[in-house]
Amino acid sequence: MSGYRKLITGLAVLIILTPLGLITQNPAWGEWSEEELAAMIGFVPKGIKEGGFFEAPFGDYSFLPLGDIGGYIFSATLGSIIVISIFYALKKIARVQK
């Protein structure tokens, strides 16, 4: 099995396992509400209080036609494609500049 095939297989397994986060009552790391953050560290940082300049295209990983589980898988797939595309483009740019 080639290195790329192993990478794609591993990534596919991780994408399929992404909805497992739905079965826990605890929030994912870094996805705390202001109230949860205040309870954990005792205050809400100014940047978070005054933030809100960015609205996620799929808030809470929901994509209405696909439901909760489909939304998680869709978000994971889309995010993976974007990150892989960026690194692929950077690799191409680096080769051209040699």
N, C-alpha and C positions, 0 to 999 in steps of 0.2 A: 504494500500500500504506500503510495507516494506521500510526501510530507504535506502537500496541499490537501490531499484527500483526507488524511488524518485530521488536519485542522478543520476542514469543513464538517466532517463527521462529529467532531467534538463540539463545534459551535452549534450544530443542529441539535445535539442532545441538550446543550445548555438552553437553547431557545425553547425547546419542548418542555423543559423542567421549570421555566420561568413562572408559570402560573401557580407553582407550589406556594408562593408567598401569599396567595389568597386564603390559605387555610389557617394562617396564624392570626392571632389577635394583636400582635405587636407590629408597629410600623417598620418599614425597611430603613436601613441605616441612612441617615441624611434626609429622610422624608418626614420629619417631624413637623407638627403644627406649632404655632406660636405658643400655645398652652403647654404642649408636651415639652418644648424646649425650655420654657420658663420653669417647669417642674424639675427638669433634669439639672439645669445649670444655675437656676435662681434668677435669671433675667432673660430678656429677649434683646439681642444685639440691635443697635440702631439701624444697620443696613437691612436687616430682615423686617423691622417695623416699617421702614420707609420704602421697602422694596416694592415689587409688584409691577415693574416695568416690562416684564416678559410674561406672556401667556403661552403656556404649552399648547401645541397643536392638538394633542390628545391628553387632556388633563385627566389625571388618575388612571392613565393607560386605557381609557375607554374609547372605543371606536364603535359607535352605536350598532351598526349592522352586524358586528361580530360578537357582541356580548362581552362579559368580563374576561373570560379565558382567551377568547379570540383576540381581544384587544391587547392583552399582555403579549401574546405570541406575535401579533402584528407589530407592536412597538419594538419588541426585541429584534425581530427580523429587519425592520426598517432601520433601526439604530445600527445594527451590524453591517448592513449594506452601506450606510453612509460612512461609517468609520473605515471599512475596508476600501471603499472608493477613494477616500481622502489619502490613505496610505499608498494605494496603487498609483494615484496621480503624483504624489510626492516622489515615489520611486521612479516614475517615468521622467519627471523633471530632473532628478538627480542624474539619471543616465544621459540625458541630453546635454547637461552642463559639463560632462567629463571631457 
